[in-house]
Amino acid sequence: MQITSPAFKQNARHALDDAQLQKALGNVRGGFIDKRQKAVDALPEFDALRDSARDIKNHTLENLDLYLEAYEKQVTAAGGHVHWAETAADARRIVLDICRMTNARTVTKGKSMITEEIELNDFLEAAGIQPIETDLGEYIIQLRGEHPSHIIAPAVHVNKEQVEADFRRVHNHLAPDRDLTEPETLLDEARRILRAKYFEADVGITGANFLVAETGSSIIVTNEGNGDLTQLLPRVHVVLASIEKIVPTLNDASQILRVLARSATGQDMSVYTTLSTGPKRNGDPDGPEQYHVILLDNGRSSMLGTEFQEMLRCIRCGACMNHCPVYHAIGGHAYGWVYPGPMGAVLTPALIGIDKGGHLPNASTFCGRCEAVCPMKIPLPKMMRHWREKEFERGLNPATQRYGLGIWAWFARRPWAYNLATSLGIPVLGMLGGRNRRFSWLPLAGGWTRHRDLPAPDSRTFRQQWRERDAIKQGALS
C-alpha cells in the first residue's frame, strides 16, 4: 500500500470535492452515532465497564512480556505454533513459509487490519497465491483494488450502484438481466461466490480481537460468520495479530467485549463471538489440522513506556472516527495509510514516522468527542498534541509556523509586551474588520483565509473584558 499521508492536504481537498464520497459519508453519521448512544443508554454500568476495560489493558501493557510468554506456552500446549515477527517483512515471510509448507494455492481471509498493515495480499499474489477476502466489505474493496476507508466498515465509501457495477465487471457468469439493484441481491451474489472459495482454500487467515493468555485462545467478533468458515474449513488456520491484543483471562476478555460492540455498531454483542484454541483434536467434527499464531510487533514495543503507550489500549471499535467531524468531512482514504480518524492520527506517526504522518495529528478540531466516546478512555487529543510537539522539535513544521510561534512565545514570556501589543493591535484589527467584521485575507493567516473568512476581534482585549466583568461583579456584591 502506497503511503500518501505526506499528501494529506491534497487528499483532503480531493475528498471534499468528491460528491459521491460526500454522499456516502452521511452513512457514517447516520449509521453509527445514534445506535451507539442507544446501546450505551440501555446499559447503566457502561462507564464503569469502560474504567474496568481501561484498567485491564493498562495492567496488561505493564506486564506485556509475562502475558505474551504465558500465551505462547498455552498455545503450544494446545498443539499450536507461535511465531514472533518483529517487522512486517518478518510476518509476511512467516505466512509465505506456512503456505508453501502446505502447498497452498488459495487463502481465505477474515477481516484484519494487521494484514492491511503488512500488505499481505499483494505479497501473496506476487508469490502465486490467491488471497480471497471473505468479509463482504473487504471483498467489495478487493474487487475495486482499494483499501479500507474505515476499520469496521471498510466499504462505507461505496454505494450500491458501484457495487453492482463491480460485480458485473468481475463475475463473468452473471446474466445481463440478473437483478442486482437491491442490497439483498448483491449479498446473495457475493455469498454464491464466497461459499465456493471457503472449500477451495488451503489456508485460512484471521486477525484477532483478543488473545487470551490464560487459555491460549484467539477471539474474533464478526457479524457475517465469515470468520468461522475461514478458520474451520481450511486445513491450516493462521492467526495474525499484534502483540497488544493480549488480555490475561477469559473474564477480562468478556469485560471488554461488553463495551466493544456497543461502541462499534450499537449492538449488545456482535452476532458471532468465536474462540479458537489450537488445531482440532481427536473426535472434533471439524477444524484445522494446523494452528499457527503470528505475533507482530512492527513498532509497538517502542511505544511502551512512552507518552503514546495508552494508544495500545485501542480495541479497533471505530467509535472515534464515527464521531470525528474531520473524518465525517473527508473519509478514511485521505489519511493516506491503514488507520484513519483520530486513532490513526496517533498510531500512524508511531508506526511509519512523524516525518511521513505528521499532518495527521494536525487534522483535528480538538473537540474531544473521540476521547469522550472511546470505550478504553484513550486520551487521543493529548497524544495528538504530543505529536505536534515532536513535529515542532524536529523542525518539520512550515517555517512561517515556527517563526510565528517563536514570536508569540517571546511576547507570552513578557507580560508587559504582550499587554502592550494586544491593547494596541486588537482595536486596530477590530476597526479594519469593516462592517461585516470579517477578513477575507490577512497576513500570516493565509492558511485560514484561503478557505474561510476570519472573524475580526472585539475592540477590547480579553483581559480588558475580564476586568470590566470583574468590576461589575464586585459592584453587585457591594
C-alpha positions as a printed NumPy array, in Angstrom:
array([[  0.   ,   0.   ,   0.   ],
       [  1.475,   3.301,  -1.046],
       [  1.73 ,   5.704,   1.872],
       [  0.155,   9.032,   0.91 ],
       [ -0.033,  10.538,   4.399],
       [  2.535,  13.24 ,   3.467],
       [ -0.007,  14.419,   0.849],
       [ -2.825,  14.611,   3.392],
       [ -3.793,  18.183,   2.489],
       [ -4.148,  17.31 ,  -1.191],
       [ -6.004,  14.113,  -0.289],
       [ -8.417,  16.091,   1.875],
       [ -9.12 ,  18.634,  -0.874],
       [ -9.838,  15.808,  -3.318],
       [-12.186,  14.142,  -0.814],
       [-14.083,  17.377,  -0.214],
       [-14.644,  17.732,  -3.978],
       [-15.848,  14.112,  -4.392],
       [-19.652,  14.362,  -4.494],
       [-20.206,  10.596,  -4.305],
       [-17.903,  10.279,  -1.29 ],
       [-19.619,  13.159,   0.477],
       [-22.969,  11.447,  -0.017],
       [-21.621,   8.114,   1.26 ],
       [-20.107,   9.715,   4.365],
       [-23.632,  10.505,   5.522],
       [-23.912,   6.782,   6.286],
       [-21.243,   7.16 ,   8.975],
       [-23.134,   9.885,  10.766],
       [-26.495,   8.15 ,  10.412],
       [-25.414,   4.56 ,  10.84 ],
       [-23.269,   4.603,  13.969],
       [-23.722,   7.552,  16.321],
       [-27.384,   7.163,  17.272],
       [-27.077,   3.361,  17.564],
       [-24.122,   3.65 ,  19.907],
       [-25.9  ,   6.175,  22.112],
       [-28.99 ,   3.99 ,  22.346],
       [-26.9  ,   0.96 ,  23.341],
       [-24.969,   2.966,  25.933],
       [-28.133,   4.441,  27.442],
       [-29.525,   0.936,  27.887],
       [-26.535,  -0.144,  29.997],
       [-26.279,   1.892,  33.233],
       [-22.89 ,   0.429,  34.106],
       [-21.312,   1.348,  30.751],
       [-18.918,   3.959,  32.174],
       [-17.91 ,   1.593,  34.977],
       [-17.166,  -1.044,  32.342],
       [-15.014,   1.483,  30.477],
       [-12.999,   2.071,  33.637],
       [-12.607,  -1.672,  34.088],
       [-11.578,  -2.202,  30.447],
       [ -9.007,   0.609,  30.693],
       [ -7.544,  -0.856,  33.879],
       [ -7.321,  -4.351,  32.376],
       [ -5.357,  -3.11 ,  29.396],
       [ -3.138,  -0.852,  31.488],
       [ -2.23 ,  -3.801,  33.704],
       [ -1.589,  -5.988,  30.656],
       [  0.667,  -3.435,  28.981],
       [  2.685,  -3.005,  32.183],
       [  3.289,  -6.772,  32.197],
       [  3.151,  -7.463,  28.48 ],
       [  6.221,  -9.674,  28.325],
       [  4.879, -12.026,  31.017],
       [  1.482, -12.393,  29.387],
       [  2.96 , -12.966,  25.923],
       [  5.135, -15.761,  27.305],
       [  2.159, -17.286,  29.125],
       [  0.1  , -17.114,  25.935],
       [  2.805, -18.841,  23.895],
       [  3.001, -21.614,  26.485],
       [ -0.746, -22.247,  26.347],
       [ -0.892, -22.209,  22.541],
       [  1.924, -24.744,  22.382],
       [  0.234, -26.937,  24.978],
       [ -2.92 , -26.94 ,  22.831],
       [ -0.961, -28.165,  19.801],
       [ -0.46 , -24.829,  18.093],
       [  2.611, -22.927,  16.968],
       [  3.598, -19.355,  17.861],
       [  5.78 , -17.288,  15.541],
       [  7.338, -13.961,  16.552],
       [  7.527, -11.24 ,  13.892],
       [  9.459,  -8.092,  14.678],
       [  8.644,  -6.396,  11.368],
       [  6.03 ,  -6.528,   8.625],
       [  8.55 ,  -8.288,   6.386],
       [  9.066, -10.977,   9.035],
       [  5.301, -11.558,   9.282],
       [  4.908, -11.821,   5.501],
       [  7.768, -14.299,   5.295],
       [  6.27 , -16.495,   8.026],
       [  2.883, -16.548,   6.281],
       [  4.522, -17.49 ,   2.984],
       [  6.547, -20.271,   4.641],
       [  3.358, -21.747,   6.126],
       [  1.576, -21.547,   2.759],
       [  4.456, -23.211,   0.928],
       [  4.759, -25.887,   3.588],
       [  1.147, -26.857,   2.88 ],
       [  1.337, -26.264,  -0.904],
       [ -1.4  , -23.67 ,  -0.589],
       [ -2.668, -22.008,  -3.75 ],
       [ -5.729, -20.256,  -2.292],
       [ -6.057, -18.429,   1.026],
       [ -9.278, -17.162,   2.541],
       [ -9.025, -14.193,   4.868],
       [-11.188, -12.855,   7.638],
       [-11.254,  -9.122,   8.206],
       [ -7.886,  -7.963,   9.544],
       [ -6.321,  -4.521,   9.674],
       [ -2.99 ,  -6.148,  10.502],
       [ -2.905,  -7.877,   7.111],
       [ -3.536,  -4.453,   5.577],
       [ -0.693,  -3.036,   7.653],
       [  1.799,  -5.599,   6.387],
       [  0.455,  -5.515,   2.787],
       [ -0.144,  -9.248,   2.825],
       [ -2.467,  -9.558,  -0.18 ],
       [ -0.063,  -8.026,  -2.695],
       [  2.76 , -10.115,  -1.267],
       [  0.84 , -13.395,  -1.598],
       [ -0.31 , -12.581,  -5.12 ],
       [  3.284, -11.897,  -6.14 ],
       [  4.158, -15.353,  -4.787],
       [  1.44 , -17.014,  -6.877],
       [ -1.054, -17.472,  -4.027],
       [ -4.585, -16.107,  -4.359],
       [ -5.938, -14.324,  -1.256],
       [ -9.736, -14.063,  -1.009],
       [-11.296, -11.514,   1.357],
       [-14.425, -13.042,   2.884],
       [-15.821, -10.086,   4.821],
       [-18.365,  -8.536,   2.448],
       [-16.967,  -5.023,   2.72 ],
       [-13.4  ,  -6.266,   2.302],
       [-14.456,  -8.416,  -0.679],
       [-16.016,  -5.38 ,  -2.366],
       [-12.937,  -3.21 ,  -1.993],
       [-10.679,  -6.092,  -3.06 ],
       [-12.597,  -6.204,  -6.346],
       [-12.132,  -2.439,  -6.631],
       [ -8.394,  -2.564,  -5.91 ],
       [ -8.83 ,  -0.295,  -2.895],
       [ -8.009,  -0.325,   0.793],
       [-10.449,   0.03 ,   3.705],
       [-11.717,   3.525,   4.415],
       [-12.973,   2.552,   7.893],
       [-11.675,  -0.067,  10.302],
       [-15.044,  -1.799,  10.856],
       [-16.947,  -0.722,   7.713],
       [-14.242,  -0.947,   5.04 ],
       [-16.554,  -0.134,   2.101],
       [-18.517,   2.675,   3.758],
       [-17.382,   4.998,   0.969],
       [-19.011,   2.879,  -1.762],
       [-22.675,   2.973,  -2.847],
       [-24.728,   0.026,  -4.072],
       [-24.647,   1.161,  -7.719],
       [-20.865,   0.98 ,  -7.641],
       [-21.004,  -2.478,  -6.058],
       [-23.349,  -3.696,  -8.789],
       [-21.012,  -2.353, -11.474],
       [-18.032,  -4.104,  -9.867],
       [-19.88 ,  -7.418,  -9.565],
       [-20.922,  -7.289, -13.233],
       [-17.349,  -6.443, -14.23 ],
       [-15.717,  -9.297, -12.266],
       [-18.403, -12.006, -12.035],
       [-18.406, -13.086, -15.669],
       [-21.185, -15.653, -15.192],
       [-23.816, -13.004, -14.484],
       [-26.702, -12.76 , -16.935],
       [-27.362,  -9.201, -18.131],
       [-30.919,  -9.361, -16.827],
       [-29.902, -10.571, -13.36 ],
       [-31.363,  -8.165, -10.775],
       [-28.625,  -6.679,  -8.586],
       [-30.342,  -3.458,  -7.665],
       [-31.051,  -4.233,  -4.004],
       [-28.671,  -4.939,  -1.096],
       [-30.225,  -8.389,  -0.669],
       [-29.49 ,  -9.418,  -4.265],
       [-25.944,  -8.097,  -4.01 ],
       [-25.437, -10.044,  -0.788],
       [-26.789, -13.214,  -2.383],
       [-24.401, -12.837,  -5.304],
       [-21.394, -12.374,  -3.001],
       [-22.463, -15.39 ,  -0.942],
       [-22.62 , -17.594,  -4.068],
       [-19.039, -16.753,  -4.939],
       [-17.56 , -16.896,  -1.45 ],
       [-19.173, -20.199,  -0.43 ],
       [-17.151, -21.997,  -3.082],
       [-13.952, -20.217,  -2.065],
       [-14.201, -21.455,   1.526],
       [-13.995, -25.061,   0.326],
       [-11.189, -24.365,  -2.138],
       [ -8.924, -22.686,   0.395],
       [ -5.891, -24.496,   1.773],
       [ -5.153, -21.867,   4.435],
       [ -7.457, -19.552,   6.374],
       [ -6.079, -16.343,   7.882],
       [ -7.852, -14.313,  10.534],
       [ -6.92 , -11.464,  12.78 ],
       [ -7.787, -11.447,  16.466],
       [ -9.734,  -9.037,  18.605],
       [ -8.227, -10.629,  21.697],
       [ -5.571, -13.198,  22.57 ],
       [ -6.146, -14.837,  25.948],
       [ -3.016, -15.633,  27.944],
       [ -4.924, -17.881,  30.356],
       [ -6.064, -20.373,  27.694],
       [ -4.042, -19.663,  24.549],
       [ -7.272, -18.783,  22.724],
       [ -7.822, -16.234,  19.987],
       [-11.149, -14.406,  19.823],
       [-12.729, -12.801,  16.775],
       [-16.014, -10.903,  16.591],
       [-17.961, -10.764,  13.308],
       [-21.474, -10.182,  12.06 ],
       [-21.323, -12.363,   8.962],
       [-19.94 , -15.719,  10.117],
       [-17.165, -15.493,   7.542],
       [-14.534, -15.662,  10.274],
       [-15.837, -19.04 ,  11.452],
       [-15.776, -20.537,   7.945],
       [-12.32 , -19.085,   7.334],
       [-10.809, -20.767,  10.365],
       [-12.787, -24.036,  10.367],
       [-12.778, -25.274,   6.761],
       [ -9.135, -24.974,   5.549],
       [ -6.514, -27.44 ,   6.695],
       [ -4.457, -24.635,   8.264],
       [ -5.599, -21.704,  10.388],
       [ -3.227, -18.756,  10.788],
       [ -3.961, -16.071,  13.367],
       [ -2.14 , -12.824,  12.624],
       [ -2.289, -10.33 ,  15.497],
       [ -0.243,  -7.547,  17.036],
       [  1.265,  -8.038,  20.463],
       [ -1.029,  -5.624,  22.327],
       [ -4.096,  -7.808,  21.626],
       [ -3.216,  -9.91 ,  24.689],
       [ -5.54 ,  -9.955,  27.708],
       [ -4.829, -12.004,  30.845],
       [ -8.023, -14.077,  31.236],
       [-11.294, -15.005,  29.575],
       [-13.085, -12.942,  32.212],
       [-11.022,  -9.912,  31.171],
       [-11.96 , -10.503,  27.535],
       [-15.643, -10.744,  28.449],
       [-15.443,  -7.41 ,  30.276],
       [-14.019,  -5.648,  27.238],
       [-16.446,  -7.403,  24.873],
       [-19.304,  -5.68 ,  26.695],
       [-18.048,  -2.27 ,  25.535],
       [-16.677,  -3.317,  22.12 ],
       [-19.82 ,  -3.944,  20.063],
       [-21.8  ,  -1.219,  21.813],
       [-19.106,   1.285,  20.853],
       [-18.639,  -0.053,  17.325],
       [-22.072,  -0.85 ,  15.92 ],
       [-24.506,  -0.197,  18.759],
       [-25.073,  -3.925,  19.315],
       [-25.078,  -5.547,  22.74 ],
       [-22.761,  -8.168,  21.238],
       [-21.652,  -8.969,  17.726],
       [-23.601, -11.765,  16.021],
       [-20.61 , -14.11 ,  16.251],
       [-18.021, -14.157,  19.03 ],
       [-15.711, -17.053,  18.179],
       [-12.944, -18.591,  20.279],
       [-10.345, -20.889,  18.775],
       [ -7.728, -22.798,  20.76 ],
       [ -5.3  , -24.89 ,  18.779],
       [ -5.978, -27.347,  15.949],
       [ -8.818, -29.84 ,  16.013],
       [ -8.493, -32.711,  18.457],
       [ -9.421, -36.373,  18.138],
       [-13.164, -36.581,  17.893],
       [-13.683, -32.995,  16.72 ],
       [-16.049, -32.942,  13.733],
       [-14.263, -30.036,  12.067],
       [-11.423, -27.587,  12.463],
       [ -7.929, -27.069,  11.071],
       [ -5.203, -29.666,  11.194],
       [ -2.631, -26.963,  11.962],
       [ -2.954, -23.827,  14.079],
       [ -0.402, -21.022,  13.816],
       [ -0.261, -17.67 ,  15.604],
       [  1.953, -14.881,  14.29 ],
       [  2.606, -12.167,  16.889],
       [  3.579,  -8.906,  15.212],
       [  5.489,  -6.066,  16.842],
       [  6.153,  -3.669,  13.932],
       [  6.994,  -0.721,  16.173],
       [  4.577,  -1.303,  19.037],
       [  7.158,  -2.265,  21.643],
       [  8.853,   1.092,  21.061],
       [  5.624,   2.785,  22.222],
       [  5.775,   1.078,  25.608],
       [  6.892,   3.381,  28.41 ],
       [  6.33 ,   6.491,  26.287],
       [  3.614,   9.133,  26.16 ],
       [  1.983,   7.011,  23.42 ],
       [  1.633,   3.762,  25.394],
       [ -2.05 ,   4.423,  26.051],
       [ -2.714,   4.109,  22.315],
       [ -2.008,   0.395,  22.682],
       [ -5.272,   0.06 ,  24.614],
       [ -7.179,   0.533,  21.34 ],
       [ -9.62 ,  -2.306,  20.527],
       [-10.367,  -1.105,  16.96 ],
       [-14.047,  -0.297,  17.521],
       [-14.046,   2.747,  15.244],
       [-16.045,   4.922,  17.667],
       [-13.507,   7.743,  17.474],
       [-13.814,   8.119,  13.695],
       [-17.588,   7.624,  13.807],
       [-17.825,  10.778,  15.935],
       [-14.986,  12.784,  14.375],
       [-16.003,  15.875,  12.362],
       [-12.8  ,  15.681,  10.322],
       [-13.435,  12.049,   9.339],
       [-17.053,  12.972,   8.51 ],
       [-15.737,  15.591,   6.089],
       [-13.013,  13.651,   4.261],
       [-13.446,   9.913,   4.936],
       [-10.698,   7.405,   5.58 ],
       [ -8.609,   7.254,   2.418],
       [ -7.464,  10.863,   2.834],
       [ -5.387,   9.806,   5.86 ],
       [ -3.107,   8.005,   3.441],
       [ -2.402,   4.744,   5.251],
       [ -4.125,   1.875,   7.039],
       [ -5.565,   3.608,  10.095],
       [ -7.841,   6.627,   9.637],
       [ -9.547,   9.023,  12.01 ],
       [ -8.306,  10.102,  15.441],
       [ -6.827,   6.703,  16.299],
       [ -4.905,   6.796,  13.025],
       [ -3.728,  10.329,  13.751],
       [ -1.939,   8.919,  16.802],
       [ -0.995,   5.404,  15.669],
       [  0.194,   6.163,  12.136],
       [  3.067,   8.514,  13.113],
       [  4.161,   5.924,  15.69 ],
       [  4.357,   3.178,  13.067],
       [  5.573,   4.989,   9.932],
       [  7.272,   8.033,  11.484],
       [  6.297,  11.611,  12.228],
       [  8.101,  12.722,   9.052],
       [  5.508,  10.829,   6.969],
       [  2.48 ,  11.037,   9.258],
       [  2.977,  14.492,  10.723],
       [ -0.049,  16.055,   9.025],
       [ -2.473,  13.679,  10.727],
       [ -2.207,  14.941,  14.342],
       [ -2.854,  18.41 ,  12.942],
       [ -6.103,  17.24 ,  11.313],
       [ -8.132,  17.695,  14.465],
       [-10.513,  20.284,  15.876],
       [ -9.62 ,  19.06 ,  19.396],
       [-13.344,  18.924,  20.121],
       [-12.694,  15.917,  22.376],
       [-15.513,  13.747,  21.024],
       [-13.077,  10.916,  20.225],
       [-11.891,  10.666,  23.825],
       [-15.426,  11.062,  25.152],
       [-16.73 ,   8.013,  23.255],
       [-13.622,   5.795,  23.348],
       [-14.527,   2.622,  25.29 ],
       [-10.938,   2.367,  26.506],
       [-10.76 ,   6.046,  27.555],
       [ -7.711,   6.707,  25.376],
       [ -6.709,  10.408,  25.616],
       [ -6.398,  10.853,  21.859],
       [ -6.293,  14.688,  21.831],
       [ -3.491,  14.687,  24.397],
       [ -1.401,  12.326,  22.287],
       [ -2.062,  14.339,  19.137],
       [ -0.66 ,  17.347,  20.998],
       [  2.414,  15.285,  21.888],
       [  2.951,  14.527,  18.19 ],
       [  2.585,  18.218,  17.365],
       [  5.276,  18.967,  19.934],
       [  7.598,  16.369,  18.402],
       [  6.933,  17.73 ,  14.937],
       [  7.892,  21.205,  16.146],
       [ 11.004,  19.922,  17.959],
       [ 12.241,  18.291,  14.762],
       [ 11.581,  21.392,  12.672],
       [  9.06 ,  19.639,  10.444],
       [  6.502,  22.449,  10.607],
       [  6.463,  25.157,   7.92 ],
       [  8.976,  27.897,   8.66 ],
       [  6.249,  30.551,   8.923],
       [  4.522,  28.496,  11.612],
       [  7.728,  28.013,  13.603],
       [  8.677,  31.662,  13.411],
       [  5.136,  32.729,  14.241],
       [  5.099,  30.553,  17.339],
       [  8.523,  31.895,  18.265],
       [  7.271,  35.477,  18.087],
       [  4.201,  34.589,  20.124],
       [  6.373,  32.819,  22.728],
       [  8.563,  35.916,  23.039],
       [  5.536,  38.053,  23.891],
       [  3.976,  35.361,  26.116],
       [  7.109,  35.331,  28.306],
       [  6.958,  39.128,  28.67 ],
       [  3.516,  40.119,  30.004],
       [  4.202,  43.842,  29.663],
       [  4.995,  43.444,  25.953],
       [  2.028,  41.117,  25.416],
       [ -0.378,  43.567,  27.086],
       [  1.005,  46.491,  25.088],
       [  0.829,  44.65 ,  21.756],
       [ -2.709,  43.363,  22.286],
       [ -4.044,  46.661,  23.655],
       [ -2.748,  48.409,  20.519],
       [ -3.375,  45.66 ,  17.96 ],
       [ -6.836,  44.406,  18.875],
       [ -8.664,  47.741,  18.444],
       [ -6.922,  48.305,  15.094],
       [ -7.93 ,  44.859,  13.81 ],
       [-11.444,  45.445,  15.069],
       [-11.722,  48.641,  13.014],
       [-10.129,  47.067,   9.929],
       [-12.71 ,  44.285,  10.031],
       [-15.185,  46.691,   8.488],
       [-18.912,  46.464,   8.543],
       [-19.006,  42.663,   8.247],
       [-16.331,  42.343,  10.939],
       [-14.564,  39.674,   8.903],
       [-11.314,  39.375,   6.975],
       [-11.141,  37.608,   3.634],
       [ -7.344,  37.998,   3.695],
       [ -4.869,  38.729,   6.468],
       [ -1.051,  38.446,   6.61 ],
       [  0.18 ,  35.326,   8.444],
       [ -3.371,  33.898,   8.392],
       [ -3.472,  32.678,   4.793],
       [ -3.968,  29.046,   5.85 ],
       [ -7.304,  30.088,   7.324],
       [ -8.472,  32.818,   4.934],
       [ -7.883,  30.7  ,   1.808],
       [-10.857,  28.602,   2.844],
       [-12.991,  30.815,   5.122],
       [-13.307,  34.335,   6.442],
       [-11.541,  35.214,   9.678],
       [-13.75 ,  36.959,  12.25 ],
       [-12.452,  40.329,  13.346],
       [-11.731,  40.562,  17.072],
       [-13.72 ,  42.654,  19.502],
       [-12.31 ,  46.137,  20.024],
       [-11.286,  45.167,  23.547],
       [ -8.813,  42.505,  24.643],
       [ -9.884,  39.541,  26.7  ],
       [ -8.122,  40.947,  29.758],
       [ -9.922,  44.274,  29.389],
       [-13.267,  42.483,  29.126],
       [-12.417,  40.352,  32.139],
       [-11.531,  43.381,  34.259],
       [-14.805,  45.073,  33.286],
       [-16.792,  41.957,  34.109],
       [-14.985,  41.569,  37.435],
       [-15.658,  45.203,  38.316],
       [-19.367,  44.759,  37.592],
       [-19.452,  41.641,  39.756],
       [-17.654,  43.356,  42.61 ],
       [-20.052,  46.291,  42.378],
       [-23.053,  43.997,  42.545],
       [-21.647,  42.243,  45.607],
       [-21.003,  45.522,  47.415]])
